[in-house]
């Protein structure tokens, strides 16, 4: 049945967009993203890390020029990631590098 197919494909897409301070280098951002990608590889139920700088031809990022996406199999898997000490440390680095701290970060979690 169609609902079984949908249920089998169900996941949470975690989207994080950041406005970085002008003095935050692309190398620093890439290093944070590489550590996040490595963390995702360690966790079951987390996969598909993709991150980087926007290359949108629309150019309506409104300052959110960098972002990343991670897919989770369940809300419990997202919770495990959110509570992981490495995530907390990397999240603190993102906040420190973002314009206005936490105000320079957007997080969306989409069910699909």
N, C-alpha and C positions, 0 to 999 in steps of 0.2 A: 504494500500500500504506500501511497505517496508520503504519509506522515512518518512511516518507518524510515524512508529514505532521508527525509528532513532530519529526523532525530539522529540518524547515523552521522550526518554531516554537521551536526550542531557544534558550535565552538564559540569562544569569546575572543574577539579581536581587541587587543589592548593597544591604543594609539596614544602616543605622547608627542606633543609639539612643544618646542622651546624657543624662546627669544633669548639668545645668548648675548652677554655683555660684549662690547666691542673689543675688549682686550682678551677674550677667550679665543684661542687659536683653533684653526681647523684640526691641527694635530691633537690638541687636548680633547676636542669633541670626538674625534675618531678613536682615541684611546678609551674614553668612557664607553662609547658604543661597542668597541671590541670586547671590553670586559662584560658588558651586558649580554652580548652574543655568547660569550663563553659560559656565563651563568645559565642562560637558556639551554645550552647543550647539556648541562649537568642535571637538569630537572626533568623528570617524567611529566608528561602532560603539558609541556611548554615547547613550542617549536616555531620555526619560520621567522626568526628575527630578521628584520630588514630595517636599515636606518641610513640616514645621510642628510645631505643638504638638498633643499628643494631645487628642482630645475623646471618648475612650472612655467610654461609660456604665458600663462595668464597674469603672473606676477601680482597676485592679490593675497600674499601670505600675511600681510599686516604685521610684519616683523617676525613671524614664526617661520624662520628659514630652515630649521632643522627639525627632524622628527624620526621616530622609530615606531615599528609595529611588531607585536608579538602575538601569536595565536596560542590560546589555552583551550584544553579539552573541557574544562569545567570551571565554575566559580571557585571550587576548592583548590584547583591547580593555580589559579590566579592568586588566591590567598596565600598559598605556600610561597609563591614567588615574592609577593609583597612583604611577607614577614621574614624572608631570608636575610641574614646579616649582610651578605654581599650586596643585595639589592638596596638595603637601607643605606649602606656606605656610598654606593654609586648614586643613589637618589640625592643624598646630601651634597655630593659633588655637583650634580645638575642644578640644585637649588642655589648653591654658591655661585655658579657661573651664569645663572639666568638674570636677566634684567628684572629688578624688583624682587628677587628671590622666588618664592613659590608663585607669586603673581605673574611671573614670566613663563609659567608652564601650564599647558592644558592637557588634561587626560580624558580620553573617551574610552568607554568599554562597550562594544557593540556585540549583541548576541546575533548569531546567524548560523 
